[in-house]
Amino acid sequence: MKKRKKIPKFKNEKRERDFWSKKDSIDYIDWSKAKGNLDFPNLKPSTKTISLRLPESLLNSLKMIANKRDVPYQSFIKIILNEKVKKERNRTERR
């Protein structure tokens, strides 16, 4: 078994970043003891706010359908966009 080096104490995050950018962690950490498959149930994908202009009639229709499904209309729009993007990706990948 390889003897591991001791991880130094760092004054700040920048120094720690600099250290790890030049060193191989295998010399300091026994990765065979690492636990995998961590679960982060509250982790949400990052989002970006956009402004989107839609015809009022389209927006009203989206709101009505979302209301019937008991879903907020913005969430409903995201669902529709996600489904359409997946469909288009699959279609273009088959070409």
DSSP file (Angstrom, degrees, kcal/mol; ACC not computed):
  #  RESIDUE AA STRUCTURE BP1 BP2  ACC     N-H-->O    O-->H-N    N-H-->O    O-->H-N    TCO  KAPPA ALPHA  PHI   PSI    X-CA   Y-CA   Z-CA
    1    1 A M              0   0    0      0, 0.0     2,-0.3     0, 0.0     0, 0.0   0.000 360.0 360.0 360.0 132.9    0.0    0.0    0.0
    2    2 A K        -     0   0    0      1,-0.1     2,-0.4     0, 0.0     0, 0.0  -0.531 360.0-122.1 -76.6 134.2    1.3    3.4   -1.0
    3    3 A K        -     0   0    0     -2,-0.3     2,-0.2     1,-0.0    -1,-0.1  -0.635  29.6-135.7 -77.0 129.9    1.9    5.9    1.7
    4    4 A R        -     0   0    0     -2,-0.4    24,-0.2    24,-0.1     2,-0.2  -0.574  11.9-119.2 -88.2 147.4   -0.1    9.1    1.1
    5    5 A K        -     0   0    0     22,-3.0     2,-0.3    -2,-0.2    -1,-0.1  -0.520  34.6-103.9 -79.2 152.9    1.2   12.6    1.5
    6    6 A K        -     0   0    0     -2,-0.2    -1,-0.1     1,-0.1    23,-0.1  -0.625  31.2-121.5 -79.7 133.8   -0.5   14.9    4.0
    7    7 A I        -     0   0    0     -2,-0.3    -1,-0.1    21,-0.2    -3,-0.0  -0.625  32.9-128.4 -74.5 124.6   -2.8   17.5    2.5
    8    8 A P        -     0   0    0      0, 0.0     2,-0.3     0, 0.0    -1,-0.1  -0.243  19.0-105.5 -71.3 162.8   -1.5   20.9    3.6
    9    9 A K        -     0   0    0      2,-0.0     2,-0.4     1,-0.0     0, 0.0  -0.706  36.7-144.3 -84.0 139.8   -3.7   23.6    5.2
   10   10 A F        -     0   0    0     -2,-0.3     3,-0.1     1,-0.1     4,-0.0  -0.862  14.1-146.8-112.4 142.0   -4.5   26.4    2.8
   11   11 A K  S    S-     0   0    0     -2,-0.4     2,-0.3     1,-0.2    -1,-0.1   0.806  83.0  -7.0 -72.8 -30.0   -4.8   30.1    3.7
   12   12 A N  S  > S-     0   0    0      1,-0.1     4,-1.7     0, 0.0    -1,-0.2  -0.962  75.4 -95.6-158.5 172.5   -7.5   30.6    1.0
   13   13 A E  H  > S+     0   0    0     -2,-0.3     4,-2.8     1,-0.2     5,-0.2   0.836 117.1  59.1 -65.6 -35.0   -9.4   28.9   -1.8
   14   14 A K  H  > S+     0   0    0      1,-0.2     4,-2.7     2,-0.2    -1,-0.2   0.930 106.4  47.3 -61.5 -45.5   -7.1   30.4   -4.5
   15   15 A R  H  > S+     0   0    0      1,-0.2     4,-2.4     2,-0.2    -1,-0.2   0.883 112.2  50.2 -64.7 -37.1   -4.0   28.8   -2.9
   16   16 A E  H  X S+     0   0    0     -4,-1.7     4,-2.6     2,-0.2     5,-0.2   0.924 110.7  49.4 -65.5 -43.2   -5.8   25.5   -2.7
   17   17 A R  H  X S+     0   0    0     -4,-2.8     4,-1.6     1,-0.2    -2,-0.2   0.920 111.6  49.1 -60.1 -45.1   -6.9   25.7   -6.3
   18   18 A D  H  X S+     0   0    0     -4,-2.7     4,-0.7     2,-0.2    -1,-0.2   0.910 110.9  51.0 -60.8 -42.8   -3.3   26.5   -7.3
   19   19 A F  H >X S+     0   0    0     -4,-2.4     3,-1.3     1,-0.2     4,-1.1   0.955 112.4  44.0 -59.6 -52.3   -2.0   23.5   -5.3
   20   20 A W  H 3< S+     0   0    0     -4,-2.6    -1,-0.2     1,-0.3    -2,-0.2   0.733 105.0  63.4 -70.8 -21.0   -4.4   21.0   -6.8
   21   21 A S  H 3< S+     0   0    0     -4,-1.6    -1,-0.3    -5,-0.2    -2,-0.2   0.723 113.9  34.4 -72.5 -18.3   -3.8   22.4  -10.4
   22   22 A K  H << S+     0   0    0     -3,-1.3     2,-0.3    -4,-0.7    -2,-0.2   0.544 112.2  67.7-110.1 -11.6   -0.2   21.3  -10.0
   23   23 A K  S  < S-     0   0    0     -4,-1.1     2,-0.6    -5,-0.1     3,-0.0  -0.782  75.6-123.8-114.4 154.0   -0.5   18.1   -7.9
   24   24 A D    >   -     0   0    0     -2,-0.3     3,-1.7     1,-0.1     4,-0.3  -0.860  16.0-146.3 -94.7 122.8   -2.0   14.7   -8.6
   25   25 A S  G >> S+     0   0    0     -2,-0.6     4,-2.8     1,-0.3     3,-1.8   0.726  91.7  75.6 -63.2 -21.6   -4.7   13.9   -5.9
   26   26 A I  G 34 S+     0   0    0      1,-0.3    -1,-0.3     2,-0.2     5,-0.1   0.778  90.0  58.1 -62.5 -25.1   -3.7   10.2   -6.1
   27   27 A D  G <4 S+     0   0    0     -3,-1.7   -22,-3.0     1,-0.1    -1,-0.3   0.658 119.4  29.0 -75.1 -15.2   -0.6   11.0   -4.0
   28   28 A Y  T <4 S+     0   0    0     -3,-1.8     2,-0.4    -4,-0.3    -2,-0.2   0.650 117.5  50.3-117.5 -25.1   -2.8   12.5   -1.3
   29   29 A I     <  -     0   0    0     -4,-2.8     2,-1.2   -23,-0.1    -1,-0.2  -0.961  66.2-137.4-127.8 135.3   -6.1   10.6   -1.4
   30   30 A D    >   -     0   0    0     -2,-0.4     3,-1.6     1,-0.2     4,-0.1  -0.753  22.7-175.2 -88.2  94.8   -7.0    6.9   -1.4
   31   31 A W  G >  S+     0   0    0     -2,-1.2     3,-1.3     1,-0.3    -1,-0.2   0.649  72.9  76.0 -69.5 -14.9   -9.7    6.9   -4.0
   32   32 A S  G 3  S+     0   0    0      1,-0.3    -1,-0.3    -3,-0.1    -2,-0.0   0.732  96.2  50.2 -67.7 -19.0  -10.4    3.2   -3.5
   33   33 A K  G <  S+     0   0    0     -3,-1.6    -1,-0.3     2,-0.1    -2,-0.2   0.410  86.1 117.3 -95.8   0.6  -12.2    4.2   -0.3
   34   34 A A    <   -     0   0    0     -3,-1.3     2,-0.5    -4,-0.1    -3,-0.0  -0.393  63.2-130.1 -70.8 146.2  -14.3    6.9   -2.0
   35   35 A K        -     0   0    0     -2,-0.1     3,-0.2     1,-0.0     2,-0.1  -0.833  25.8-161.2 -97.6 133.5  -18.1    6.4   -1.9
   36   36 A G        +     0   0    0     -2,-0.5    -1,-0.0     1,-0.2     0, 0.0  -0.390  58.0  48.8-103.6-177.1  -19.9    6.8   -5.2
   37   37 A N        -     0   0    0      1,-0.2    -1,-0.2    -2,-0.1     2,-0.2   0.897  67.4-172.7  53.5  50.7  -23.4    7.5   -6.3
   38   38 A L        -     0   0    0     -3,-0.2     2,-0.5     1,-0.0    -1,-0.2  -0.479  15.7-136.0 -70.5 144.7  -24.1   10.4   -4.1
   39   39 A D        -     0   0    0     -2,-0.2    -1,-0.0     1,-0.0     0, 0.0  -0.909  22.0-179.0-108.8 125.4  -27.7   11.6   -4.1
   40   40 A F    >   +     0   0    0     -2,-0.5     3,-1.5     1,-0.1    -2,-0.0  -0.733   8.0 172.5-118.9  79.3  -28.4   15.3   -4.2
   41   41 A P  T 3  S+     0   0    0      0, 0.0    -1,-0.1     0, 0.0    -2,-0.0   0.760  76.6  47.1 -64.3 -26.4  -32.3   15.3   -4.1
   42   42 A N  T 3  S+     0   0    0      2,-0.1     2,-0.5     0, 0.0    -2,-0.0   0.389  82.0 116.3 -97.6   4.9  -32.6   19.1   -3.8
   43   43 A L    <   -     0   0    0     -3,-1.5    -3,-0.1     1,-0.0     0, 0.0  -0.614  46.7-168.1 -77.5 124.9  -30.1   20.0   -6.5
   44   44 A K        -     0   0    0     -2,-0.5     3,-0.1     1,-0.0    -2,-0.1  -0.880  27.2-104.4-113.5 144.5  -31.9   21.8   -9.3
   45   45 A P        -     0   0    0      0, 0.0     2,-0.0     0, 0.0    -1,-0.0  -0.357  46.3-100.5 -62.9 146.4  -30.5   22.5  -12.8
   46   46 A S        -     0   0    0      1,-0.0     2,-0.3    -2,-0.0     0, 0.0  -0.372  42.3-157.2 -67.2 147.7  -29.4   26.1  -13.2
   47   47 A T        -     0   0    0     -3,-0.1     2,-0.4    -2,-0.0    -1,-0.0  -0.847   9.2-146.1-124.9 161.0  -31.9   28.2  -15.1
   48   48 A K        -     0   0    0     -2,-0.3     2,-0.3     2,-0.0    -2,-0.0  -0.996  19.0-128.0-129.6 131.9  -31.6   31.4  -17.1
   49   49 A T        +     0   0    0     -2,-0.4     2,-0.3     2,-0.0    -2,-0.0  -0.620  33.0 177.8 -79.1 132.7  -34.3   34.0  -17.2
   50   50 A I        -     0   0    0     -2,-0.3     2,-0.5     2,-0.0    -2,-0.0  -0.890  28.0-127.6-129.6 163.2  -35.4   35.1  -20.7
   51   51 A S        -     0   0    0     -2,-0.3     2,-0.4     2,-0.0    -2,-0.0  -0.959  28.4-176.9-111.3 128.8  -37.9   37.4  -22.2
   52   52 A L        -     0   0    0     -2,-0.5     2,-0.6     2,-0.0    -2,-0.0  -0.986  16.7-147.6-132.2 124.0  -40.1   35.9  -24.8
   53   53 A R        +     0   0    0     -2,-0.4    -2,-0.0     0, 0.0     3,-0.0  -0.806  24.6 174.4 -93.9 124.8  -42.8   37.7  -26.8
   54   54 A L        -     0   0    0     -2,-0.6     2,-0.1     2,-0.0    -2,-0.0  -0.934  39.9 -97.0-125.7 149.5  -45.8   35.6  -27.7
   55   55 A P     >  -     0   0    0      0, 0.0     4,-2.4     0, 0.0     3,-0.4  -0.421  36.7-122.8 -60.0 141.2  -49.1   36.5  -29.3
   56   56 A E  H  > S+     0   0    0      1,-0.2     4,-2.8     2,-0.2     5,-0.2   0.873 111.2  55.4 -56.0 -39.4  -51.7   37.0  -26.6
   57   57 A S  H  > S+     0   0    0      2,-0.2     4,-2.1     1,-0.2    -1,-0.2   0.890 108.8  47.6 -63.7 -38.6  -54.0   34.4  -28.1
   58   58 A L  H  > S+     0   0    0     -3,-0.4     4,-2.5     2,-0.2    -2,-0.2   0.926 112.8  48.4 -67.0 -44.5  -51.2   31.8  -27.9
   59   59 A L  H  X S+     0   0    0     -4,-2.4     4,-2.5     1,-0.2    -2,-0.2   0.911 111.1  50.5 -61.8 -42.8  -50.3   32.7  -24.3
   60   60 A N  H  X S+     0   0    0     -4,-2.8     4,-2.3    -5,-0.2    -1,-0.2   0.901 110.5  49.7 -62.4 -41.1  -54.0   32.6  -23.3
   61   61 A S  H  X S+     0   0    0     -4,-2.1     4,-2.5    -5,-0.2     5,-0.2   0.920 110.8  49.6 -63.2 -43.8  -54.3   29.1  -24.9
   62   62 A L  H  X S+     0   0    0     -4,-2.5     4,-2.7     1,-0.2    -2,-0.2   0.915 111.1  49.7 -60.9 -43.4  -51.2   27.9  -23.0
   63   63 A K  H  X S+     0   0    0     -4,-2.5     4,-2.4     2,-0.2    -1,-0.2   0.898 110.6  49.8 -63.6 -41.0  -52.6   29.3  -19.8
   64   64 A M  H  X S+     0   0    0     -4,-2.3     4,-2.1     2,-0.2    -2,-0.2   0.933 113.5  44.7 -64.5 -46.0  -56.0   27.5  -20.3
   65   65 A I  H  X S+     0   0    0     -4,-2.5     4,-1.7     2,-0.2    -2,-0.2   0.926 113.9  49.8 -64.5 -44.1  -54.4   24.2  -21.1
   66   66 A A  H  <>S+     0   0    0     -4,-2.7     5,-2.6    -5,-0.2     4,-0.4   0.903 109.6  52.2 -60.6 -41.1  -52.0   24.5  -18.2
   67   67 A N  H ><5S+     0   0    0     -4,-2.4     3,-1.1     1,-0.2    -1,-0.2   0.901 107.3  51.7 -62.7 -41.6  -54.8   25.4  -15.8
   68   68 A K  H 3<5S+     0   0    0     -4,-2.1    -1,-0.2     1,-0.3    -2,-0.2   0.833 112.8  46.0 -63.5 -31.6  -56.8   22.3  -16.9
   69   69 A R  T 3<5S-     0   0    0     -4,-1.7    -1,-0.3     2,-0.2    -2,-0.2   0.436 112.9-122.5 -89.2  -0.3  -53.7   20.2  -16.2
   70   70 A D  T < 5S+     0   0    0     -3,-1.1    -3,-0.2    -4,-0.4    -2,-0.1   0.911  70.2 128.0  58.3  46.0  -53.3   22.0  -12.8
   71   71 A V      < -     0   0    0     -5,-2.6    -1,-0.2    -6,-0.1    -2,-0.2  -0.981  69.7-102.1-129.1 139.5  -49.7   23.1  -13.8
   72   72 A P     >  -     0   0    0      0, 0.0     4,-2.4     0, 0.0     3,-0.3  -0.376  34.8-123.6 -58.6 141.0  -48.3   26.6  -13.7
   73   73 A Y  H  > S+     0   0    0      1,-0.2     4,-2.2     2,-0.2     5,-0.1   0.837 109.4  53.3 -63.2 -33.2  -48.3   27.9  -17.3
   74   74 A Q  H  > S+     0   0    0      2,-0.2     4,-1.9     1,-0.2    -1,-0.2   0.895 110.3  47.9 -68.1 -37.5  -44.6   28.7  -17.3
   75   75 A S  H  > S+     0   0    0     -3,-0.3     4,-2.3     2,-0.2    -2,-0.2   0.897 110.1  53.3 -65.6 -39.5  -43.8   25.1  -16.2
   76   76 A F  H  X S+     0   0    0     -4,-2.4     4,-2.5     2,-0.2    -2,-0.2   0.902 106.8  51.4 -61.5 -41.8  -46.2   23.9  -18.9
   77   77 A I  H  X S+     0   0    0     -4,-2.2     4,-2.7     1,-0.2    -1,-0.2   0.916 109.7  50.3 -61.3 -42.9  -44.3   25.9  -21.5
   78   78 A K  H  X S+     0   0    0     -4,-1.9     4,-2.6     2,-0.2    -2,-0.2   0.891 109.5  51.4 -63.0 -39.0  -41.0   24.4  -20.3
   79   79 A I  H  X S+     0   0    0     -4,-2.3     4,-2.5     2,-0.2    -2,-0.2   0.942 111.8  46.2 -62.2 -48.0  -42.5   20.9  -20.5
   80   80 A I  H  X S+     0   0    0     -4,-2.5     4,-2.4     1,-0.2    -2,-0.2   0.929 114.0  48.0 -61.3 -46.7  -43.7   21.5  -24.1
   81   81 A L  H  X S+     0   0    0     -4,-2.7     4,-2.6     1,-0.2    -1,-0.2   0.913 111.5  50.5 -61.3 -43.0  -40.3   23.0  -25.1
   82   82 A N  H  X S+     0   0    0     -4,-2.6     4,-2.3    -5,-0.2    -1,-0.2   0.922 111.2  48.0 -61.9 -44.9  -38.4   20.1  -23.5
   83   83 A E  H  X S+     0   0    0     -4,-2.5     4,-2.2     1,-0.2    -1,-0.2   0.917 113.6  47.5 -61.8 -43.8  -40.5   17.5  -25.3
   84   84 A K  H  X S+     0   0    0     -4,-2.4     4,-2.6     2,-0.2    -2,-0.2   0.899 110.9  50.7 -66.3 -41.2  -40.2   19.2  -28.7
   85   85 A V  H  X S+     0   0    0     -4,-2.6     4,-2.7     2,-0.2    -1,-0.2   0.920 110.7  49.3 -63.8 -43.7  -36.4   19.6  -28.3
   86   86 A K  H  X S+     0   0    0     -4,-2.3     4,-2.4     2,-0.2    -2,-0.2   0.923 111.8  49.3 -59.7 -44.2  -36.0   15.9  -27.4
   87   87 A K  H  X S+     0   0    0     -4,-2.2     4,-2.1     1,-0.2    -2,-0.2   0.920 112.6  46.6 -61.5 -45.3  -38.1   15.0  -30.4
   88   88 A E  H  X S+     0   0    0     -4,-2.6     4,-2.6     2,-0.2     5,-0.2   0.893 111.0  52.1 -65.6 -40.8  -36.0   17.2  -32.8
   89   89 A R  H  X S+     0   0    0     -4,-2.7     4,-2.3     1,-0.2    -2,-0.2   0.934 110.5  48.0 -61.0 -46.0  -32.7   15.9  -31.4
   90   90 A N  H  X S+     0   0    0     -4,-2.4     4,-1.2     1,-0.2    -1,-0.2   0.901 112.2  50.2 -60.6 -41.1  -33.8   12.3  -32.0
   91   91 A R  H  < S+     0   0    0     -4,-2.1     4,-0.5     1,-0.2     3,-0.2   0.917 113.3  43.9 -64.9 -44.0  -34.9   13.2  -35.5
   92   92 A T  H >< S+     0   0    0     -4,-2.6     3,-0.6     1,-0.2    -1,-0.2   0.803 109.4  57.2 -74.0 -27.9  -31.7   14.9  -36.4
   93   93 A E  H 3< S+     0   0    0     -4,-2.3    -1,-0.2     1,-0.2    -2,-0.2   0.783 100.3  58.6 -72.1 -26.3  -29.5   12.2  -34.8
   94   94 A R  T 3<        0   0    0     -4,-1.2    -1,-0.2     1,-0.2    -2,-0.2   0.672 360.0 360.0 -75.8 -16.2  -31.1    9.5  -37.0
   95   95 A R    <         0   0    0     -3,-0.6    -1,-0.2    -4,-0.5    -2,-0.1   0.481 360.0 360.0 -74.0 360.0  -30.0   11.3  -40.2
